Amino acid sequence: MSGLTSAQFNILREEGTERPGSSPLLSEKREGTFVCVACDHPLFDASMKYESGTGWPSFFDTLQSAFETKRDFKLIWPRTEYHCAKCGGHHGHTFEDGPKPTGLRYCNNGVALKFVPIET
């Protein structure tokens, strides 16, 4: 888990948030898997990604056993924060304004993710 950049450390270990629109993963559309940048734990299948218009990579579902959650009271209203189930790294927050079939939006910091394309 060493070798994180300062931006990755801020997000994963200090529960920071990256600037919206700053992640190159916003435009990622290939088939593959998004994994935790710190430990390579599989988190999202590319088919779960959608354009939310928020400026962060967004997903409507996760892979099984990808995350653990907790309540976050840092803002005025409580939010559900999620962390990698393997290394505990902070990835983002989940909201109930996503598309069907789940109605959820996993709003993920792109710097916390690594994309692994399917090799053809």
Biotite code that builds the C-alpha atoms (Angstrom):
import biotite.structure as struc

atoms = struc.array([
    struc.Atom([0.000, 0.000, 0.000], chain_id="A", res_id=1, res_name="MET", atom_name="CA", element="C"),
    struc.Atom([3.011, 2.244, -0.110], chain_id="A", res_id=2, res_name="SER", atom_name="CA", element="C"),
    struc.Atom([3.822, 4.124, -3.265], chain_id="A", res_id=3, res_name="GLY", atom_name="CA", element="C"),
    struc.Atom([0.649, 6.225, -3.319], chain_id="A", res_id=4, res_name="LEU", atom_name="CA", element="C"),
    struc.Atom([0.897, 9.683, -4.833], chain_id="A", res_id=5, res_name="THR", atom_name="CA", element="C"),
    struc.Atom([0.070, 12.601, -2.551], chain_id="A", res_id=6, res_name="SER", atom_name="CA", element="C"),
    struc.Atom([-3.350, 12.933, -4.249], chain_id="A", res_id=7, res_name="ALA", atom_name="CA", element="C"),
    struc.Atom([-4.075, 9.220, -3.809], chain_id="A", res_id=8, res_name="GLN", atom_name="CA", element="C"),
    struc.Atom([-2.983, 9.350, -0.153], chain_id="A", res_id=9, res_name="PHE", atom_name="CA", element="C"),
    struc.Atom([-5.244, 12.367, 0.458], chain_id="A", res_id=10, res_name="ASN", atom_name="CA", element="C"),
    struc.Atom([-8.287, 10.557, -0.949], chain_id="A", res_id=11, res_name="ILE", atom_name="CA", element="C"),
    struc.Atom([-7.667, 7.012, 0.300], chain_id="A", res_id=12, res_name="LEU", atom_name="CA", element="C"),
    struc.Atom([-6.195, 7.688, 3.742], chain_id="A", res_id=13, res_name="ARG", atom_name="CA", element="C"),
    struc.Atom([-7.423, 11.171, 4.678], chain_id="A", res_id=14, res_name="GLU", atom_name="CA", element="C"),
    struc.Atom([-10.901, 10.892, 3.104], chain_id="A", res_id=15, res_name="GLU", atom_name="CA", element="C"),
    struc.Atom([-10.349, 13.853, 0.787], chain_id="A", res_id=16, res_name="GLY", atom_name="CA", element="C"),
    struc.Atom([-12.228, 14.677, -2.396], chain_id="A", res_id=17, res_name="THR", atom_name="CA", element="C"),
    struc.Atom([-10.730, 15.387, -5.802], chain_id="A", res_id=18, res_name="GLU", atom_name="CA", element="C"),
    struc.Atom([-11.783, 18.354, -7.900], chain_id="A", res_id=19, res_name="ARG", atom_name="CA", element="C"),
    struc.Atom([-14.812, 17.518, -10.092], chain_id="A", res_id=20, res_name="PRO", atom_name="CA", element="C"),
    struc.Atom([-14.004, 16.968, -13.749], chain_id="A", res_id=21, res_name="GLY", atom_name="CA", element="C"),
    struc.Atom([-10.347, 16.214, -13.048], chain_id="A", res_id=22, res_name="SER", atom_name="CA", element="C"),
    struc.Atom([-10.341, 12.433, -13.549], chain_id="A", res_id=23, res_name="SER", atom_name="CA", element="C"),
    struc.Atom([-9.335, 10.975, -16.926], chain_id="A", res_id=24, res_name="PRO", atom_name="CA", element="C"),
    struc.Atom([-11.535, 7.990, -15.992], chain_id="A", res_id=25, res_name="LEU", atom_name="CA", element="C"),
    struc.Atom([-14.628, 10.111, -16.642], chain_id="A", res_id=26, res_name="LEU", atom_name="CA", element="C"),
    struc.Atom([-14.255, 9.333, -20.348], chain_id="A", res_id=27, res_name="SER", atom_name="CA", element="C"),
    struc.Atom([-13.284, 5.659, -19.932], chain_id="A", res_id=28, res_name="GLU", atom_name="CA", element="C"),
    struc.Atom([-15.712, 3.547, -21.976], chain_id="A", res_id=29, res_name="LYS", atom_name="CA", element="C"),
    struc.Atom([-13.855, 0.300, -22.654], chain_id="A", res_id=30, res_name="ARG", atom_name="CA", element="C"),
    struc.Atom([-14.845, -3.090, -21.223], chain_id="A", res_id=31, res_name="GLU", atom_name="CA", element="C"),
    struc.Atom([-12.954, -4.013, -18.086], chain_id="A", res_id=32, res_name="GLY", atom_name="CA", element="C"),
    struc.Atom([-12.800, -3.634, -14.327], chain_id="A", res_id=33, res_name="THR", atom_name="CA", element="C"),
    struc.Atom([-12.183, -0.676, -12.046], chain_id="A", res_id=34, res_name="PHE", atom_name="CA", element="C"),
    struc.Atom([-9.979, -1.714, -9.115], chain_id="A", res_id=35, res_name="VAL", atom_name="CA", element="C"),
    struc.Atom([-8.665, 0.005, -5.993], chain_id="A", res_id=36, res_name="CYS", atom_name="CA", element="C"),
    struc.Atom([-5.451, 1.830, -6.881], chain_id="A", res_id=37, res_name="VAL", atom_name="CA", element="C"),
    struc.Atom([-3.950, 0.922, -3.484], chain_id="A", res_id=38, res_name="ALA", atom_name="CA", element="C"),
    struc.Atom([-4.543, -2.845, -3.437], chain_id="A", res_id=39, res_name="CYS", atom_name="CA", element="C"),
    struc.Atom([-6.000, -3.938, -6.827], chain_id="A", res_id=40, res_name="ASP", atom_name="CA", element="C"),
    struc.Atom([-9.240, -5.161, -5.188], chain_id="A", res_id=41, res_name="HIS", atom_name="CA", element="C"),
    struc.Atom([-11.980, -5.393, -7.907], chain_id="A", res_id=42, res_name="PRO", atom_name="CA", element="C"),
    struc.Atom([-14.683, -2.777, -7.269], chain_id="A", res_id=43, res_name="LEU", atom_name="CA", element="C"),
    struc.Atom([-16.789, -2.097, -10.373], chain_id="A", res_id=44, res_name="PHE", atom_name="CA", element="C"),
    struc.Atom([-17.383, -3.727, -13.736], chain_id="A", res_id=45, res_name="ASP", atom_name="CA", element="C"),
    struc.Atom([-17.208, -1.164, -16.541], chain_id="A", res_id=46, res_name="ALA", atom_name="CA", element="C"),
    struc.Atom([-20.836, -1.982, -17.433], chain_id="A", res_id=47, res_name="SER", atom_name="CA", element="C"),
    struc.Atom([-21.856, -0.422, -14.085], chain_id="A", res_id=48, res_name="MET", atom_name="CA", element="C"),
    struc.Atom([-20.443, 3.004, -15.013], chain_id="A", res_id=49, res_name="LYS", atom_name="CA", element="C"),
    struc.Atom([-22.680, 5.807, -16.264], chain_id="A", res_id=50, res_name="TYR", atom_name="CA", element="C"),
    struc.Atom([-22.480, 9.550, -16.889], chain_id="A", res_id=51, res_name="GLU", atom_name="CA", element="C"),
    struc.Atom([-24.019, 11.268, -13.864], chain_id="A", res_id=52, res_name="SER", atom_name="CA", element="C"),
    struc.Atom([-23.073, 14.824, -14.820], chain_id="A", res_id=53, res_name="GLY", atom_name="CA", element="C"),
    struc.Atom([-21.450, 15.340, -11.412], chain_id="A", res_id=54, res_name="THR", atom_name="CA", element="C"),
    struc.Atom([-17.818, 15.439, -12.553], chain_id="A", res_id=55, res_name="GLY", atom_name="CA", element="C"),
    struc.Atom([-16.818, 12.205, -10.796], chain_id="A", res_id=56, res_name="TRP", atom_name="CA", element="C"),
    struc.Atom([-16.808, 8.645, -12.136], chain_id="A", res_id=57, res_name="PRO", atom_name="CA", element="C"),
    struc.Atom([-20.207, 7.233, -11.164], chain_id="A", res_id=58, res_name="SER", atom_name="CA", element="C"),
    struc.Atom([-21.519, 3.689, -10.961], chain_id="A", res_id=59, res_name="PHE", atom_name="CA", element="C"),
    struc.Atom([-24.993, 2.282, -10.269], chain_id="A", res_id=60, res_name="PHE", atom_name="CA", element="C"),
    struc.Atom([-23.735, -0.907, -8.586], chain_id="A", res_id=61, res_name="ASP", atom_name="CA", element="C"),
    struc.Atom([-20.579, -2.578, -7.242], chain_id="A", res_id=62, res_name="THR", atom_name="CA", element="C"),
    struc.Atom([-18.986, -5.968, -7.492], chain_id="A", res_id=63, res_name="LEU", atom_name="CA", element="C"),
    struc.Atom([-19.793, -8.328, -4.631], chain_id="A", res_id=64, res_name="GLN", atom_name="CA", element="C"),
    struc.Atom([-17.780, -7.675, -1.432], chain_id="A", res_id=65, res_name="SER", atom_name="CA", element="C"),
    struc.Atom([-16.152, -4.568, -2.931], chain_id="A", res_id=66, res_name="ALA", atom_name="CA", element="C"),
    struc.Atom([-16.883, -2.087, -0.140], chain_id="A", res_id=67, res_name="PHE", atom_name="CA", element="C"),
    struc.Atom([-17.716, -1.494, 3.497], chain_id="A", res_id=68, res_name="GLU", atom_name="CA", element="C"),
    struc.Atom([-19.837, 1.559, 4.372], chain_id="A", res_id=69, res_name="THR", atom_name="CA", element="C"),
    struc.Atom([-20.204, 4.009, 7.240], chain_id="A", res_id=70, res_name="LYS", atom_name="CA", element="C"),
    struc.Atom([-22.185, 7.175, 7.957], chain_id="A", res_id=71, res_name="ARG", atom_name="CA", element="C"),
    struc.Atom([-20.366, 10.449, 7.310], chain_id="A", res_id=72, res_name="ASP", atom_name="CA", element="C"),
    struc.Atom([-21.481, 13.595, 9.161], chain_id="A", res_id=73, res_name="PHE", atom_name="CA", element="C"),
    struc.Atom([-18.825, 16.001, 7.773], chain_id="A", res_id=74, res_name="LYS", atom_name="CA", element="C"),
    struc.Atom([-21.464, 18.070, 5.963], chain_id="A", res_id=75, res_name="LEU", atom_name="CA", element="C"),
    struc.Atom([-24.785, 19.288, 7.325], chain_id="A", res_id=76, res_name="ILE", atom_name="CA", element="C"),
    struc.Atom([-26.654, 16.141, 6.238], chain_id="A", res_id=77, res_name="TRP", atom_name="CA", element="C"),
    struc.Atom([-25.486, 12.553, 6.832], chain_id="A", res_id=78, res_name="PRO", atom_name="CA", element="C"),
    struc.Atom([-24.071, 10.673, 3.856], chain_id="A", res_id=79, res_name="ARG", atom_name="CA", element="C"),
    struc.Atom([-23.032, 7.065, 3.264], chain_id="A", res_id=80, res_name="THR", atom_name="CA", element="C"),
    struc.Atom([-19.289, 6.823, 2.743], chain_id="A", res_id=81, res_name="GLU", atom_name="CA", element="C"),
    struc.Atom([-17.722, 3.719, 1.245], chain_id="A", res_id=82, res_name="TYR", atom_name="CA", element="C"),
    struc.Atom([-14.281, 2.199, 1.674], chain_id="A", res_id=83, res_name="HIS", atom_name="CA", element="C"),
    struc.Atom([-12.422, -0.640, -0.070], chain_id="A", res_id=84, res_name="CYS", atom_name="CA", element="C"),
    struc.Atom([-13.271, -3.877, 1.743], chain_id="A", res_id=85, res_name="ALA", atom_name="CA", element="C"),
    struc.Atom([-9.677, -5.112, 1.337], chain_id="A", res_id=86, res_name="LYS", atom_name="CA", element="C"),
    struc.Atom([-7.465, -2.132, 2.316], chain_id="A", res_id=87, res_name="CYS", atom_name="CA", element="C"),
    struc.Atom([-9.951, 0.300, 3.883], chain_id="A", res_id=88, res_name="GLY", atom_name="CA", element="C"),
    struc.Atom([-9.175, 3.084, 1.401], chain_id="A", res_id=89, res_name="GLY", atom_name="CA", element="C"),
    struc.Atom([-11.828, 5.811, 1.075], chain_id="A", res_id=90, res_name="HIS", atom_name="CA", element="C"),
    struc.Atom([-13.391, 5.945, -2.400], chain_id="A", res_id=91, res_name="HIS", atom_name="CA", element="C"),
    struc.Atom([-16.437, 8.173, -2.186], chain_id="A", res_id=92, res_name="GLY", atom_name="CA", element="C"),
    struc.Atom([-20.085, 8.423, -1.196], chain_id="A", res_id=93, res_name="HIS", atom_name="CA", element="C"),
    struc.Atom([-23.269, 6.742, -2.354], chain_id="A", res_id=94, res_name="THR", atom_name="CA", element="C"),
    struc.Atom([-26.498, 8.592, -3.101], chain_id="A", res_id=95, res_name="PHE", atom_name="CA", element="C"),
    struc.Atom([-30.058, 7.505, -3.942], chain_id="A", res_id=96, res_name="GLU", atom_name="CA", element="C"),
    struc.Atom([-30.350, 9.447, -7.199], chain_id="A", res_id=97, res_name="ASP", atom_name="CA", element="C"),
    struc.Atom([-28.892, 6.927, -9.647], chain_id="A", res_id=98, res_name="GLY", atom_name="CA", element="C"),
    struc.Atom([-30.430, 5.065, -12.574], chain_id="A", res_id=99, res_name="PRO", atom_name="CA", element="C"),
    struc.Atom([-32.304, 1.781, -12.607], chain_id="A", res_id=100, res_name="LYS", atom_name="CA", element="C"),
    struc.Atom([-31.978, -0.990, -11.689], chain_id="A", res_id=101, res_name="PRO", atom_name="CA", element="C"),
    struc.Atom([-30.520, 0.043, -8.289], chain_id="A", res_id=102, res_name="THR", atom_name="CA", element="C"),
    struc.Atom([-31.393, 3.745, -8.071], chain_id="A", res_id=103, res_name="GLY", atom_name="CA", element="C"),
    struc.Atom([-27.963, 4.274, -6.513], chain_id="A", res_id=104, res_name="LEU", atom_name="CA", element="C"),
    struc.Atom([-25.041, 6.476, -7.509], chain_id="A", res_id=105, res_name="ARG", atom_name="CA", element="C"),
    struc.Atom([-21.614, 5.465, -6.269], chain_id="A", res_id=106, res_name="TYR", atom_name="CA", element="C"),
    struc.Atom([-19.760, 8.758, -6.689], chain_id="A", res_id=107, res_name="CYS", atom_name="CA", element="C"),
    struc.Atom([-16.101, 7.705, -6.783], chain_id="A", res_id=108, res_name="ASN", atom_name="CA", element="C"),
    struc.Atom([-12.905, 9.715, -6.691], chain_id="A", res_id=109, res_name="ASN", atom_name="CA", element="C"),
    struc.Atom([-11.141, 8.792, -9.925], chain_id="A", res_id=110, res_name="GLY", atom_name="CA", element="C"),
    struc.Atom([-7.690, 9.044, -8.350], chain_id="A", res_id=111, res_name="VAL", atom_name="CA", element="C"),
    struc.Atom([-8.653, 6.130, -6.055], chain_id="A", res_id=112, res_name="ALA", atom_name="CA", element="C"),
    struc.Atom([-9.343, 3.893, -9.060], chain_id="A", res_id=113, res_name="LEU", atom_name="CA", element="C"),
    struc.Atom([-7.274, 2.046, -11.619], chain_id="A", res_id=114, res_name="LYS", atom_name="CA", element="C"),
    struc.Atom([-8.887, 0.734, -14.796], chain_id="A", res_id=115, res_name="PHE", atom_name="CA", element="C"),
    struc.Atom([-7.957, -2.743, -16.035], chain_id="A", res_id=116, res_name="VAL", atom_name="CA", element="C"),
    struc.Atom([-9.226, -3.242, -19.614], chain_id="A", res_id=117, res_name="PRO", atom_name="CA", element="C"),
    struc.Atom([-10.258, -6.626, -20.947], chain_id="A", res_id=118, res_name="ILE", atom_name="CA", element="C"),
    struc.Atom([-7.497, -7.833, -23.217], chain_id="A", res_id=119, res_name="GLU", atom_name="CA", element="C"),
    struc.Atom([-8.653, -8.709, -26.704], chain_id="A", res_id=120, res_name="THR", atom_name="CA", element="C"),
])
